[in-house]
Structure formats: structure tokens, C-alpha cells
Amino acid sequence: MDCLFCGIAAGDIPSTKVYEDELILAFRDIAPEAPCHVLVIPKAHIGSADEITPENSAVVAHIFELAPKIARLGGADNGYRIVTNCGEDGCQSVKHLHFHILGGKKLPEHIVS
């Protein structure tokens, strides 16, 4: 499989780690859109939110349980936003489930028009 995020999770591609455990990896986005812009990925390959199943959903729960800690470690001390993109129309650029944690400043109120 030729997946960028699988390579990062395996340690074959460098990243600036914010948090890591046996199930997930959180690292800084290379093109940040906020002072805190951390990507959180499951280490096991899940293609997108469309591929979350009863068999793999525990890792998504784990990500959300740790989101406050990861946000603080990334520099979001006064609130944050969690975003995931899914599929072509959702502008998913890497076909590996990932969540953007954005914060560190007042974010725009509206993200859709």
C-alpha cells in the first residue's frame, strides 16, 4: 500500500510528533491553517470516515477521548475545532482517516457558505 500517513505512522516518513500511543499518532500539519494545526490518525489504515465500522470504531472513540489533551499539547489552550474531510467532494487529500485539530486563536465562526 502506498499511503503517506501509513508511512508516517510506521516512522518511515518524518513528522513533528505531538502525541503517540499504540493506536494513534498526532503530528503537526506541514501547511498549518492555525497556530495549532495537528493531524490525528489511527495507525491502522482506515481509508476515510466512510470506512468506520463496528470493528474499528474504538480507535475513533480513542481519538476523541484524547482530543482535549492533544489540542493542549498542540497549543490550543482556549478551545479548538475538529474537522475530517471525506471523499472527493469533501476535499480529502490523503486517503487515510485523519482529524484536523485547529486552534490557538479565535477561529472564523462560519466554515461553510
Helices and strands as residue ranges (DSSP letters): H 4-10, E 17-20, E 24-28, E 36-42, G 49-51, H 57-74, E 80-83, E 99-103
